[in-house]
Amino acid sequence: MKFIDEAKIYVAAGDGGNGVASFRREKYEPEGGPDGGDGGRGGSVRACADRNVNTLIEYRYSRKFVAPRGGNGASAGCYGRGGQDIVLRVPVGTVVTDLNTKRVIADLARDGQSVLLARGGKGGLGNIHFKSSTNRAPRQHTPGEPGEERDLRLELRVLADVGLLGLPNAGKSTLIRAISAARPKVADYPFTTMHPNLGVVRVDENRSFVVADIPGLIEGAAEGAGLGIRFLKHLARTRVLLHLVDLAPFDPEADPVREARAIVGELEKYSPELAAKPRWLVLNKLDLIAEDERQGRVDEFLDAYGVSGETPCFRISAINGDGCRPLVFALREALDTLDEQAPATPEDDSMDEFFPGGAEPD
């Protein structure tokens, strides 16, 4: 299935049905009182996060969603039928933004979380509501209210604990294959990863975490070069970044130190908040370096790059799994520590954006 992570849609709720003016007319009551019923409420449009949906492709080709209007009232005090709601199923991690106001309406980060996008109009009142001791034959009735309408942008940001950064062909896809059951494409040429891949890393029976692999960054990405900058938003929810560096590049003229610094520079240009996340250094492809030269190559890189003592650094060979197991356990321990340090936050209720107190009015 094609991976689509952005879409623009138009949603419109249904108008409320009209109230009616009618009077009771029966065989033995030829001049009965008013009995005009109310119109029904128009259908609303909602979005609901569904873990079984992985892409926004459905909304790339079908962009207009209009809920049915409410039915008109009828005589004998009959109310009009309410319009049926429309529920848009979106992937978990979808951010909904109003295109006109630029306001984020909801961040659907939990499976089953829902938000009201456009509220259906209230039904009009029938003349039964206007009778009084001085107005026994009211002919007043009101039309239904119009439903809300909005132009929205849907933006998917994948949910992952760990994000992989690096140049094309740095071995990110190979690493995610080595530590999880994910099977992204791997080849001996750059840009084999064309969209984000997720892998679940299982440490033991009860502990696991999710890793996200995005297309590789290149120098100048912040100005639009390459593919990776488009997908950096998918790392916004991650808690730890792994910066993979190829210590045995195919091109003898390549400089791993300069390229590693270039990746950090592009990250800082794109988002200082993302650049401030914990970032670990992972030196990859050590299997391509002669065993008696590995330590020297690693020390040379670390001295030139200037790694601080607080930055975790791991040496691995993703193709054969060497060094991957210690990396996985260190990541799980770090994530457990971050979980303990995270302050407790109340459950987010996106319905409060529309109805203070979380209750939808009648």
C-alpha positions in Angstrom: 0.0 0.0 0.0 1.3 3.5 -0.9 2.4 5.5 2.2 0.5 8.8 2.4 1.2 10.9 5.5 -0.6 14.2 4.6 -4.0 15.0 3.2 -6.3 18.1 2.9 -10.0 17.5 3.3 -13.3 19.4 3.5 -15.9 18.4 6.0 -19.4 19.7 6.4 -22.0 18.7 9.0 -25.7 18.4 8.1 -28.1 21.2 8.5 -30.8 20.8 11.1 -34.3 19.9 9.8 -37.0 22.6 9.8 -39.8 22.8 12.4 -43.3 22.9 11.1 -46.6 24.7 11.9 -49.6 22.3 11.9 -52.8 21.9 13.9 -54.6 18.8 15.1 -57.5 18.0 12.8 -59.5 14.9 13.7 -63.1 13.8 13.3 -64.3 15.0 16.6 -61.7 17.7 17.1 -61.9 19.9 13.9 -60.2 22.8 15.7 -57.5 21.1 17.7 -54.4 22.9 19.0 -51.0 23.2 17.5 -49.1 19.9 17.0 -46.1 20.8 14.7 -43.0 18.9 15.6 -39.3 19.9 15.7 -36.8 19.2 13.0 -34.0 16.6 13.6 -30.4 17.4 14.3 -28.1 17.3 11.3 -25.4 14.6 11.2 -21.9 15.5 12.6 -18.5 14.6 11.2 -16.0 13.0 13.6 -12.5 11.5 13.3 -11.4 8.4 15.2 -7.9 7.0 15.6 -7.8 3.3 14.5 -4.7 1.2 15.0 -5.7 -0.9 12.0 -5.3 2.0 9.7 -1.7 2.8 8.7 -1.9 5.5 6.0 -4.0 8.5 4.9 -4.2 7.3 1.4 -8.0 7.1 1.6 -8.2 10.9 2.1 -5.8 11.7 -0.8 -8.4 10.7 -3.4 -11.7 11.3 -1.5 -11.5 14.7 0.0 -15.1 15.9 0.6 -17.2 14.5 3.4 -20.7 15.9 3.9 -23.1 14.5 6.6 -26.8 14.2 5.9 -29.2 16.9 7.1 -31.9 16.3 9.7 -35.4 15.5 8.7 -38.2 18.1 8.9 -40.7 17.9 11.7 -44.3 16.6 11.1 -47.8 16.9 12.5 -49.0 15.1 15.6 -45.9 16.3 17.4 -43.6 14.1 15.4 -39.9 15.1 15.4 -37.8 14.8 12.3 -35.2 12.0 11.9 -31.7 13.0 13.0 -28.9 12.9 10.4 -26.4 10.0 10.6 -23.0 10.9 11.8 -19.9 10.3 9.6 -16.9 8.8 11.3 -13.5 9.2 9.5 -11.1 6.4 10.6 -7.5 7.7 10.7 -4.2 6.2 11.8 -3.1 6.6 15.4 -0.8 9.6 15.5 -2.8 11.8 13.2 -2.8 15.6 13.9 -5.9 17.5 12.7 -5.4 21.2 11.9 -7.9 23.8 10.7 -6.5 25.2 7.5 -8.1 28.6 7.9 -7.2 29.4 11.5 -4.0 27.2 11.6 -5.3 25.9 15.0 -4.6 22.3 15.9 -8.0 20.7 16.6 -6.7 17.4 17.9 -3.7 15.1 18.2 -5.1 11.6 18.0 -2.3 9.7 19.8 -4.4 6.9 21.3 -6.3 4.1 19.7 -10.0 4.8 19.9 -9.5 8.5 20.6 -12.0 10.6 18.7 -12.8 14.3 18.0 -15.7 16.2 16.6 -14.7 17.9 13.4 -18.0 19.6 12.4 -21.1 19.7 14.5 -24.5 19.1 13.0 -27.0 22.0 13.1 -29.9 21.9 15.6 -33.3 21.2 14.4 -35.9 24.0 14.1 -38.8 24.4 16.5 -42.3 23.4 15.6 -45.3 25.6 16.5 -46.1 23.4 19.5 -43.5 25.4 21.4 -45.1 28.8 20.8 -48.6 28.1 22.2 -49.7 30.1 25.2 -52.8 31.3 26.9 -52.8 34.4 24.7 -51.6 32.7 21.5 -53.7 29.5 21.1 -53.1 29.1 17.4 -49.5 30.0 16.8 -48.2 29.8 13.3 -44.6 30.5 14.2 -41.9 27.9 13.5 -38.2 28.1 13.0 -35.8 26.7 10.4 -33.0 24.3 11.3 -29.5 25.7 12.0 -26.8 25.2 9.4 -24.1 22.6 10.1 -20.5 23.6 10.6 -18.0 23.2 7.8 -14.2 23.2 7.8 -11.2 22.8 5.6 -8.7 20.6 7.4 -5.3 19.2 7.1 -4.6 15.6 8.3 -0.9 15.0 9.1 0.4 11.6 10.3 3.2 11.5 12.8 4.2 7.9 13.6 4.4 6.8 17.2 7.8 5.4 18.1 10.2 5.4 21.1 13.4 5.4 19.1 14.2 7.2 15.8 17.1 6.4 13.4 19.1 9.2 11.8 21.8 9.0 9.2 22.9 9.4 5.7 21.5 7.3 2.9 23.1 3.8 3.0 24.3 4.3 6.7 22.6 1.0 7.6 19.4 2.1 9.3 17.2 -0.4 7.5 19.7 -3.1 8.1 19.7 -2.3 11.8 15.9 -2.3 12.1 15.9 -5.7 10.4 18.5 -7.0 12.9 16.7 -5.9 16.0 13.0 -6.3 15.1 10.7 -8.3 12.8 10.4 -5.4 10.4 11.6 -6.2 6.9 12.3 -2.9 5.0 14.1 -3.0 1.7 17.9 -3.2 1.9 20.2 -2.7 -1.0 23.8 -1.6 -1.8 22.7 1.8 -3.2 21.4 4.9 -1.4 17.7 6.0 -0.9 16.3 2.4 -0.7 14.1 3.7 2.1 11.3 5.8 0.5 9.0 6.1 3.5 9.1 5.6 7.3 9.3 2.0 8.6 8.4 0.9 12.1 9.8 -2.1 13.9 8.8 -3.5 17.4 11.9 -4.6 19.3 11.0 -7.2 21.9 13.5 -7.3 24.8 11.7 -10.0 26.8 8.3 -11.4 27.3 6.9 -8.2 28.8 9.1 -5.4 27.5 9.4 -4.0 24.1 9.7 -0.7 22.2 9.2 0.7 18.8 11.9 2.0 16.4 11.2 4.3 13.4 13.4 4.3 10.3 13.1 7.3 8.0 14.6 8.0 4.6 18.3 9.1 4.9 19.2 12.8 5.2 21.8 14.5 3.0 23.5 17.9 3.4 21.2 20.7 2.3 18.1 18.7 3.3 16.7 21.7 5.3 16.6 23.6 1.9 14.7 20.7 0.3 17.4 18.4 -1.0 16.7 14.7 -0.8 13.8 12.9 0.8 14.6 12.7 4.5 13.6 16.3 5.6 10.0 15.6 4.5 9.8 12.7 7.0 11.7 14.2 10.0 8.3 15.2 11.5 7.8 11.4 12.2 10.6 11.6 14.8 8.8 14.4 16.8 7.3 11.8 19.2 10.4 9.8 19.7 12.3 9.9 23.0 15.8 8.8 21.9 17.5 9.3 18.5 20.2 7.0 17.2 22.6 8.7 14.9 24.1 6.0 12.6 27.5 6.7 11.1 29.1 4.5 8.4 32.7 4.1 9.4 33.5 2.2 6.2 32.0 4.2 3.3 32.2 2.9 -0.2 33.6 6.2 -1.5 37.2 6.6 -0.3 36.8 10.3 -0.5 33.9 10.4 2.0 34.6 11.9 5.4 32.5 10.3 8.1 33.2 13.1 10.5 32.1 15.9 8.2 29.0 13.9 7.1 28.0 13.2 10.7 28.3 16.9 11.6 26.3 17.8 8.5 23.4 15.5 9.7 23.4 17.3 13.1 23.4 20.7 11.3 20.4 19.8 9.2 18.6 18.5 12.3 19.2 21.8 14.1 18.0 23.8 11.1 14.8 21.8 10.9 13.8 21.8 14.5 15.8 22.8 17.6 13.4 20.8 19.7 14.1 17.7 17.8 17.9 18.3 17.9 17.6 18.7 21.7 16.4 15.1 22.2 18.8 12.5 23.6 21.0 11.5 20.7 23.2 8.4 20.8 26.1 7.8 18.4 26.1 4.4 16.7 29.2 3.5 14.6 28.2 0.9 12.0 29.7 -1.4 9.4 32.7 -2.4 11.6 32.7 -5.7 9.8 34.1 -4.0 6.7 37.2 -2.8 8.6 40.1 -5.2 9.2 40.0 -6.3 12.8 43.5 -4.9 13.6 42.4 -1.5 12.3 39.0 -1.1 13.9 40.0 0.4 17.2 42.2 2.9 15.5 39.5 3.9 13.1 37.0 4.3 15.9 39.4 6.4 18.1 40.3 8.6 15.1 36.6 9.3 14.4 35.8 10.0 18.1 38.7 12.4 18.5 37.9 14.3 15.3 34.1 14.4 15.9 34.5 15.5 19.5 32.2 13.2 21.4 31.3 14.3 24.9 31.5 11.9 27.8 27.8 12.1 28.3 27.0 10.9 24.8 26.4 7.2 24.6 28.4 5.6 21.8 28.0 2.1 20.5 30.0 0.1 17.9 28.0 -2.4 15.8 27.8 -4.4 12.6 24.1 -4.4 11.8 24.5 -6.9 8.9 25.6 -9.7 11.2 24.1 -8.4 14.5 27.4 -7.7 16.3 26.9 -5.2 19.1 23.2 -4.9 18.5 22.1 -6.8 21.6 23.9 -4.5 24.1 22.4 -1.5 22.2 18.9 -2.9 22.5 19.2 -3.5 26.3 20.7 0.0 26.8 17.8 1.6 24.9 15.2 -0.3 27.0 16.9 0.8 30.3 17.1 4.4 29.0 13.4 4.4 28.0 12.4 2.9 31.4 14.3 5.8 33.1 12.5 8.3 31.0 9.2 6.7 31.9 10.0 7.1 35.6 11.0 10.7 35.2 8.0 11.7 33.0 5.5 13.8 35.0 1.9 12.4 35.2 -0.4 14.2 32.7 -4.2 14.1 32.7 -5.9 12.3 29.9 -6.4 14.6 26.9 -10.0 15.0 25.8 -10.1 16.6 22.4 -13.9 17.1 22.8 -13.1 20.0 25.1 -12.0 22.0 22.1 -15.7 22.2 21.2 -17.6 21.7 24.4 -16.0 22.9 27.6 -16.5 20.3 30.2 -16.5 17.5 27.6 -20.2 17.2 27.2 -22.0 17.7 23.9 -25.1 19.9 24.2 -28.5 18.4 23.4 
